[in-house]
Amino acid sequence: MNWNVRLFFKINSLVGRYRWLDVFGWFGAELAIFLMLAVYIVYLFFNFSLYPIGESIPVFIIAWIIGFLLSLLIGYLVKSPRPYITHPEQVKKKINTLFGWKSFPSDHSMTAFLILFLSIGNPLAWIFLALALLVGFGRVFTGVHYPLDVIGGAFVAYISMHLANLILFLF
């Protein structure tokens, strides 16, 4: 068993031990991403970002589309099923997912880290860092992603942010 699977089981084994941790992990896996999106949209509306308001929304939208398509392509090439499919008897699954075929990279983590990377330089970046880490933890805790899936999602977010900036710079 490699480090990724061992770390997954170490985190996932905490499910059911403490009620507060179950709520914390569930919130991170399911709701923290929506909180991040809401705060980020308000923050763009009031123009607190590094980019002018005319560029912030296009950068985010283009970067998210690039990230999502890149994530699907990587998922198709890597073919890594979710932990609850690979280890059905051992995983304590706390949430349901739409797709079981793609675990790597995590789309939730990609979105959370994209918001974080686009907000660097803003005082809210520290809040987004905490929420992005909570999303990653929650996805592993609830049994739907391995830790490497979260790291992969962050990497895809970083690449897609730079590609979106390049596209907007060229046009």
Secondary structure as UniProt FT lines:
FT   HELIX           3..12
FT   TURN            13..17
FT   HELIX           19..30
FT   HELIX           32..45
FT   TURN            46..47
FT   HELIX           53..78
FT   HELIX           83..86
FT   TURN            88..90
FT   HELIX           107..118
FT   TURN            119..121
FT   TURN            123..124
FT   HELIX           125..141
FT   TURN            142..143
FT   HELIX           147..170
//
